[in-house]
Amino acid sequence: MTDEHQRDNERVAVPAPLYGEVQVYQAMTILDISRGGALIETPFALQLDSLHDFRLSLGERSIVVKGRIASCQIGELKEGVVLYRCGVEFIEASGHVQSAIAHFVEALKLVRKAQASATPPPIVEGQIAD
């Protein structure tokens, strides 16, 4: 093996399999949001009381907030795919994150108030990490 292909640290074989988890962001749709949580829709169920990091795109801002799954149930069947609706309680949010969410929620309220038509509010994009 040439010097350019050698590792900085030697790998050591383990006598039995070791198990772990990998954090992967998956797409989700936020159906509604408040300062304390959100209702999300995903193509997979989330375990009750499990904790996840949520990356939320709030207009021009992007934040990451930890959330606890407070509820999760089958929402609907769309084009042969089951969609789950999960209630998320935001926890351990920093002041910056709380402020960003609060400003976004207030902006949504103002937009809703200003709209005379029954146009639904914009859907927020986000990702979830296990």
N, C-alpha and C positions, 0 to 999 in steps of 0.2 A: 504494500500500500504506500502511495506517495505521501509526502509530508502534508500536501494541501488537502488530502482526504482524511487525515487523522482527527479524532475528536480531542477536545481539550480535556475531557474527563472520561475515564474508562467506565464502560457499562459493565455491570455485574449481573449475572443471571440470578433469578430468584428461584428457590427450591419448589415453591408452589405458587399458583397464580395470585397476584395481588389485584384487588378491585378498587375502582375509584369512579369518579363521575367527571363528565366534561360539561362545561357551560356553553350552551349554544343559543344564540338569539334566533327566535322564530317570529314570523310575522303574526300580527294580531290586529284587530280593529277595536278601537275604543268607542263604545256606544254612548256613554255619558261619563262625566267626570265632575268631581267636587274637590274641595280642599283636602278631604280625608280619604278619598278612594275613587274607584272607577268601576264601571261595568264593561268588561271586555268580551270579545267574541274570538274564539280560536277553533281550529279544526281538530283539536285534541283536548281531552279532559285534563284538568289540573287537580292535584290532590288537595283536599281540604286541609287547612292550617299549614300548608307548605309555604316556604318563603322563596321569593324570586326577586331578581333585579329586573326592573322594567325600564327600558329606554323609550322615552316619549318625545315625539316631535310636537312641540307646542308652538305652532306658527313658526316664527324665526328662531326660537330657542329649542335646544335639545337638552334633555335632562335624563338622569338615571335615578330612580327611586326604588327603594326596597318595599315590597308589598307582601301581605299575607293573604292567601286565598280564603275568603270568608264563606263563599258559596260557589258551587259549580253544578250546572245542570244542562241537559240537552236543550238547545235553543230552537233549532230548526234544521230542516234538511234542504240543502241548496244544491241543485245539479248533482244529486247522488252523494253529496258529502255532508256528514253530520257536523253541525256547528254547535259548539258549547258556549254558554254564557256564564262567565265567572265574575263574581264580585270580589274586588281587591281592596283591601284596607292598606293604605300607605302607612308605613312605620319607619321610625328612625330617619325621617327626612331632615336634611340640613336646612338651615335658614334660607340659603340660596334656592334650594329646591322648593320649599314651602312658598317662598315669595313668587317664584316663576309660575307655580300652579295657581296660586291665588290671583295673580295678574291675568293669567289666561282665562280662568273661570269668570272673572269680572268682565273681561273683554267679550266673552261669549254672551254673557247676560246683556251687555249693552247692544250687541249686534242683534240679538233676539228681540229686544225691546224696540229697536229701530225698524225692524222688518215688519211691514204691514201684512205681507203675504204669509202663507202657511208653509214656506219653504223650510225643510228640515235643516238643522244646524250642520256645519261641516263635520265630517268624520275625521278624527285625529288618527294619524298613523303612529304605530309603535311596534316595538319588538319585546319579546319576553325571553328571559334567560332562565334556564333551570338551575 
